[in-house]
Amino acid sequence: MLVDMFKLRQAVINKRIEWRKHTLLRLVERQISQKDIVSILLTGEVIRDYVDDRPFPSVLVFGWIASRPIHVVASYDDAEDKAYIITVYEPSLDVFEPDFKTRRS
């Protein structure tokens, strides 16, 4: 099952977001704000679906913070109407093509 991005975005708009401790630590380390992540989730491009993730399917969302490319992995729990922010990182050119969306072969 794919993540329903409309519902995920509505949960984000309504501040029904669960921030994992790991994610909050990474945000501080990488100097990225929660506000920036919310913006990416609301306007970014889904570049990959992880339909087999558990306990909920997740998505990889791509966006920009100023001149920095950012990836956000998030999932949505329909029963709780809640978005979960799993991880956030700046994609590396060692792993991704210059578009920051396509994995290198």
SULGIGI-V503430 format. One record per residue. N is the residue number from 0. RES is the residue in one small letter. OMEGA is omega as a letter, one per 20 degrees, with the letter a starting at -180 (none if undefined). Layout:
# SULGIGI-V503430
N/RES/OMEGA + N/RES/OMEGA
This chain:
# SULGIGI-V503430
0/m/r + 1/l/r + 2/v/r + 3/d/a + 4/m/r + 5/f/a + 6/k/r + 7/l/a + 8/r/r + 9/q/r + 10/a/r + 11/v/r + 12/i/a + 13/n/r + 14/k/r + 15/r/a + 16/i/r + 17/e/r + 18/w/r + 19/r/r + 20/k/r + 21/h/a + 22/t/a + 23/l/r + 24/l/a + 25/r/r + 26/l/r + 27/v/r + 28/e/a + 29/r/r + 30/q/r + 31/i/a + 32/s/r + 33/q/r + 34/k/r + 35/d/a + 36/i/r + 37/v/r + 38/s/r + 39/i/r + 40/l/a + 41/l/a + 42/t/a + 43/g/a + 44/e/r + 45/v/a + 46/i/r + 47/r/r + 48/d/r + 49/y/a + 50/v/a + 51/d/r + 52/d/r + 53/r/j + 54/p/r + 55/f/r + 56/p/r + 57/s/r + 58/v/r + 59/l/a + 60/v/a + 61/f/r + 62/g/a + 63/w/r + 64/i/a + 65/a/a + 66/s/a + 67/r/r + 68/p/a + 69/i/r + 70/h/r + 71/v/r + 72/v/a + 73/a/r + 74/s/a + 75/y/r + 76/d/a + 77/d/a + 78/a/a + 79/e/a + 80/d/a + 81/k/r + 82/a/r + 83/y/r + 84/i/a + 85/i/r + 86/t/a + 87/v/r + 88/y/r + 89/e/a + 90/p/a + 91/s/r + 92/l/r + 93/d/a + 94/v/a + 95/f/r + 96/e/a + 97/p/r + 98/d/a + 99/f/a + 100/k/a + 101/t/r + 102/r/r + 103/r/r + 104/s/none
